[in-house]
Amino acid sequence: MAEQTFDIVILGGGSGGYATALRASELGFTVGMIEKDKVGGTCLHRGCIPTKALLHAAEVADYSRESSHFGVNTTFNGVDITAVTAYREGIVAKKYKGLQSLVKARGVTTIIGDGKVTGPTSVKVGEDTITGKHLVLATGSYSRSLPGLELGGRVITSEQALTLDFIPKKVAVLGGGVIGVEFASVWKSFGADVTIIEGLAHLVPNEEEVISKALERAFRKRGIGYKLGIRFQSVTQDDHGVVVTLENGETVEAELLLVAVGRGPATANLGFEENGISVDRGFVVTNERLATSAPNTYAIGDIVFGLQLAHRSFQQGIFVAEEIAGLNPVVIDDVNIPKITYCEPEIASVGLTEAKAVEKFGADKVSSYDYSLAGNAKSEIINTSGSIKVVRVKDGPIVGVHGIGSRVGELIGEAQLVVNWEAYPEDIAPLIHAHPTQNEALGEAFLALAGKPLHAL
């Protein structure tokens, strides 16, 4: 039995945990970071990075099939899933090695093992007790299921989907949110027959409605099937596949069912409530500065109510380290955090949807402009369609930017600055957007809202 003491103890070494550790170390704190698996967490090892590698492989497959459109003749001979896996794992391994080196170089002590809170700012790992002046909870999330829906066999989550050593011929995807549409996009590009089942009225239902409808049209054109507004009832499986039954009596047959109904906070049996940390439906309750109900204890990332995004967790980790240091960092509201869905076509958004803006400011105070990517030269060059929608307050700032189309995720950096700095279209209209780039689509939309559209009727 041993006891270690640090200025800051972090329970969880994912995006939020290691960001806290790195920033706290920069600020002169001693840091102990407890991780039960590998530093980097879900994002690096089972989420963001490996799935985006799969999506890039899928993009290459699509370009191989469609290369004649660009005057380049290639032959598509199929997808070697073993080679794709090696490519994906190579990227993860390289990023993991770099992260390990960085954490070590910053003097952060990494403690591998299952941690459980056992007292004020104290965590037990095996027989050892790790104590800090401050405790940061960053235990991440897990793949949810539905009540009565048992995972196993041919009913899988995204973690199992990543490790498949074959490409299924036919897949059912339960859930039309980010995870569901990304895997549907990959499997379709790899040659699978895909059907998405979504209980709400649209795919990616948290996005601007015009964006959701555009994705549905694009998926329909790609041959990705979907059933909307119909709830899941049950699934049976045997050695050959699954049969999914919906509440209206329809059935969907497939080799696999991917359950992609969201992620839950990993907080159970970790000693939180027993040590004065308030929990609501599994999420740790914090104030806007991420302090919990327990003294000198903070919570960040997927275990805190709100968006479950790696970059949100990362930013919150930096925030908490600076908060502990007394630097009074700025709070960024969830609505102003950029979101990207990396299916084909991509979706990117930041700020309020038009409906939310109307709800907040009133219908007479909100205007919007949709700029079709068909008018954008770079989008034409890379053979994508889609649109950029900008929402503003009448005679006021831009409060939302929403886009769909190949690579529109690369535009969200400028959009985030515009929304968070409460810029007016008139402020941005004089700025120059390089030609030919997709960024020009943003520039054109801002020009239009400033009352001087150049390429719009």
N, C-alpha and C positions, 0 to 999 in steps of 0.2 A: 504494500500500500504506500502511495506517495501523494504528496500534495504540491501542486504548482500554482503560483500566483502571478497574475498579469494585470496590467491596467485595464485591458479589454479582453473578454472572453467571447468568442463567437461560436454559436452552435449551428454548424452547417457551412460547408465550403463551396457552395454553388456561386452563381453570378453575384448575388447580394452579399454572401459571406466573404468571398475573397476580395470584392471591391472594398468592403469595410476594412478588411485586414490591410490591404495595400495603402489606402488613404490614411488609416490610423498610424501605420508605421511611418509614413511620410511626416506626420504631425508629431512624431516623437514618442508615441505610446508603445509600450510592450504589448504584444498581441499573441494570444493562444487561440488557434482555430481548430475546432473539432469537426471531423468529417468521417462519416461511417463507411464511405466507399472511396471515391476518387475526387480530389479537388477539381472543381469545374462543374460538378453537379449534373443535373438533367440536361441543361442546355448544351454543354460541351459533349457529353457522352451518349445521351439518349434522346436529344431533342433538336434544338435549333441547328447546330452545326451538321450532324449527320443527315438530317432530313433535307437541308438545303443542298448538301452534296448530291443526294438522290435527285433532287429537283433539277440540278444542273445537268446530271447525266440524262435525265428525261428530256431536257431542252436540246442536248446534243443529238439524241435519238430523233427528235422531231425535225431538226435541221437536216439530218442525214436523209430522212425521207423526202423532205421538201426542197432539197438543194437545187433541183432543176429550175425552180422559180427564179433563182439568182444566176442561172446560167452555168452552174457547176454540176457536173454529172458524177454522182456517187451511187454506190450500191449499198443498201441497208441490209445487213446480214443477220440482224437480230441483236439481242442484248445478252451479254455474258454476265450473269448476275454475280458470279464469283469474282470477276474482274471489277465490277461495280463496287462490290463489298470491299475489295482490297483498296480501291481508290478512296472510298469513304473512310475506312478505318485509318488509312495513311494520313488523311487530313486531321482526323481527331487525335491521332497519336502525336503528330507534330505540334498541334496547339496545346496538348496536355503537357508535353515535355517543356515547351516554352513557359507555360504557366507555372509549373513546378519550379523551374529555375528562377522565375521572377519572385515568387513567394519566398523562396530560400534567400535570394539576394537581398530582399527587404528585411530580413531578420524575423519573419513571422514563424512562430513555432506551430507546426501542424501536428495534431494529435489524431491518429486514426483509431476509430472505434465508435460504438454506439454511445451517445451521450444522453443523460437524463438530468433534468434540473432537480436538485435536491435541497436547495436553500437559496437565500438571497444572493443572487449573482454567482451561484456555485453550480457546477455540473459534474456529475460522476461519470467516469468512463472506465468500465471494468472495476478494478479496485482502487483506482486513482480519483482524487478530487481536484478539479480545476476551478480556481476561484479568481474572480476579477473584481475590480472596483466598479466595472460596468459589464453588463451582459447584453449581447445582441443575439436575438433568435432569428435564424435564417434557414429553417429546416425544409423549405421547398414544398413540393406538391407531388401528387400521384395521379395516375389515370383513373378517373371515376368510371363506375358502371351505373346501371339503373337498378332500382329495387327489384329483386327477383331474377335479375339477369346475371347468371354465373359465368365468370370468365374461365377460359380453359379450352384445351383442344383446338377446335377450329373457330372459336370465338376469342378474338385477340384484341390487344390494345396496340397503341403506336410503338411501344417498346418491343413487342414481339414482331410487329410488322417490319421493323428495321432489320431484324436478324433473320428474316426468311431467306432460305437458300434456293428458292425457286420463284418464278413469276407466276402467280395464279392466273388461270384463264378467265375466271369470273369471280368478282368480289362485290359484296354488299358492304356499304359504309353507313353505319348508324351515327348520324350527326353531320350537319352541313355547315359547321363552323370552320375555324381556321384549320385544325388538324384534319378534319374530314375532307375538305376540298383539296388540301395539299396532297394527301395520299391518293385521292381519286385522280388528281392530275398526273402524278407519277405513274400510277398503274396503267392509266390509259395510254400514256406515251410509251410505256413498255409493252403495250399490246393487249392488255386485259380488257375485258368487258366489265364496266363499273356501273353500279346503281347506288345513288346516295338516298338515304331516308332521313328526312328532316321534318320534325313535328310542327315547326313554325311555318309561316307563309312564304319565307324566302330562304335561299342560301345566304350564308354570312349575314344573318339577320341583324347583327349589331351595326352594320354599315349603312350609309346613305342608301335609301331605297332604289334610287336610279342606278347605283353601282351594283346592288344585288341583282337587279333585273338584267343588267348588262352581262354579269357573270353567268347568269342562267342562259342567256342567249348564246354566249360563247361556248359554254359546256354543251349545249344542245348541238351546236355546229360541230364540235369535236366528237360527238357521239357518246358523251357521258350522260347516263340516265339519272333522273332524280324524281323522287316522289315527295311533294311538299304538302304541309298541313295535315299529314297523316301520321298518327302516333304508332310507335312500336308496341306490339303485344307480347310476342314470344318468339323463341327460336329453338329449333331442334337440330341435332347434328348426328351424323354417322361417319363411317370411314370414308365416304365419298364427298361429303359436303354439308351444307347447312340449308335449312328452310326457315326463312324469316316470315312470320305472320304479323300483319298490321291490324289495327283495330277495326278497319273497314272490311276485313276478310281477305284482302289481297295478300299474296305470298310472293316472296322473292327467293329464288334458289341461287346458290353460289357455292364456291369452294370454301370461302372464308367469310366471316363477318368481322369487320373492324369496328370496334366500339370506340367512338370518338365524340363522347358527350361532355367533354370538358375535364378539368383537373381539380382535384380537391386538396385542401391544405393538409400537409403532413404534420399534425400536431397531437395525434392520439398517443396516450401512454408515454408521454415525455415529461410528465411532472409539472406541467404548466399551471393548471388550476390549483393543484395542491400547494403551490408556492405563491399564490396570490396574483396570478396572471389571468386576467379575464379572457374567456373564450366564448365566442358566439357562433354556433353552427360550425364549429371547427376552426374558425378564423380567430386570430388573436386581435383583441380590441385595442386600438391605439388612438391617441389624439392626432391632430394634423402633423405633429412633429415626431410621430412614430414612437412616442413613449407609451409604455404599457401601464397597467394599474399597479405594477410592482416597482418599487424604487430602483432607480438606476438600471432599468431593464427596457430594452427597445425590441421591436419586431419589424422585419422588413420582408419584401418580396411576396411570393405567392401565398404566404400565410396571413397576409394583411388584406382586408377587403379592397377590391378594386381590380384593375387590369392585371392579368398574370402574364407578364412579358419580361424577358431576360433583361432588356435595357432599363425597364422600370426598376427591377431589383438592383441592378448595378448602380443606378442613380441614387436609390434609397440608401445603399451601402455607403456611398460617398457622403450623402447627406448626414447620416447618423454619426459617422466619424467626425465630421465637422461640427455637428451639434454638441457632441461630447467635449470637443475642444473649445466650445464657446464662440464659434465663428458666426453663429446665427445665419445658416444657409437659407436660401430662398426656397419656399415650398412650390412645387410644380403640381398643379391639379391634374388628375388622371386624364381629364378630357383633352388636355394640351400635350399629352404624350403621343408621339407618332406610333402608328400601327401599320404593319405590312403583312399581307397574306401572300405567300410566295407560290401560289398556283399559277397556271398559265391560262388566261392573262393574270398578271399581278394586280393586287389591290393595295392602295396606300391611302391613309387618311390621318388627319390631325384636326382637333377642334370639334365644334358642334356640327351636327347634321342640320339641314335646313329646318326639319321638323322641331328639333330641340331649340334652335335659335328662335323660331316663331314662338315656341312655348315660353322662352325666357324673355324675349324683347317685344313680342306682339307681331302679328302678321304684317301690319303696316310699317314696321320698322326693319324688315328684313328683305334683302334682295339677293339674287344669286345669278351666276352665269355659268353655262356649260360650254366648254370649248372642245370640239371634237378633235381627236388626234389625227383624223383624216386630213386636217389642214396643216399638220406638222411634218416637215420634210424628213426629219430623222426617223419618225415613226413609220413613214412610208418606206424609207430605206430598209428598216429592219422588219418590215411586213407585219406591223401590228395596227390594230384599231383600238378604240376606246375613247375616253374623255377625261377632262379635268373639270371638276365643279368647284367653284369658289363661292362661299357664303359670306356676306358682310352685313353689318348693321347700317341702316340708311344714314348717310352722311357720317358714318363712323367706321370703325376698324373691320378688318377681315377676321372672322371668328371661326372659319372652317375651310379646309381644303380637302377634296376627296378625288381620287383618281383610279382609273382602271386601264390596263394595257401592259404589254411587255415592258419590263424594267422601270415601271413608274415608281417602284420603291426607291430608286435613286433620286427622285425629285423631292422626297419628303423632308430632307434636311432644310432646304430653303423654305418650304411650307411651314415647318416647325418654327423657324425664326420669325416668319411673318405673323403667325398666330400668337406666339408667346410675347412678341414685342408690340402687339396690338397695332400693327401697321395699317395705314389707310392705303387703298389702291392708288390714290394720287401720290403717295410717298414712293411707291415702287415703280409706277409707270415710267419715270425717267431713267430708271436703271437699265443697263444693257444686258440682255440674255444672249450668249454666244450662239452663232449660227454655223452649221445646223446642229442643234441639240434638241432633246425633248424638253429641256428647261424652257425653251421658247413657248411651249404650250402654257406654262404658268404665266410667263410674261404677257402673252396674248390675253389670257383671262383677266389679269390685273388691268391691262389697258382697257378692256371692254367695261369693267366695273368702274373705271375712272372716267368713262364717258367718251373714249376715243378708240373704239375698236378698229383695227386695220384690216383684218382678214375675215371679219364677220359681217353679215348683212344686217 
